[in-house]
């Protein structure tokens, strides 16, 4: 009977540590946060359809093409 409150408290403290670790793992990276801040409606739909890695890869391709076009225009 006396051990139950002690065990319950230890379990709660252990779960708090697990929760803190999971929270740190699930925080979005800076690149992901920037993508979400600047995403258009079409990009958000693409994200939900394809998943984050594929959507970010497509945005990178578009940006690199845009950078190539900017360099070509400047020449």
Number of C-alpha atoms within 10 A of each C-alpha: 5 6 7 9 10 11 11 11 11 12 11 12 12 11 12 12 11 11 12 11 11 11 11 9 10 9 10 12 10 9 10 13 12 11 17 15 9 10 14 11 9 8 17 17 13 16 18 10 11 12 12 15 10 13 19 19 11 15 14 12 12 12 12 12 12 12 12 12 12 11 10 9 8 7 6
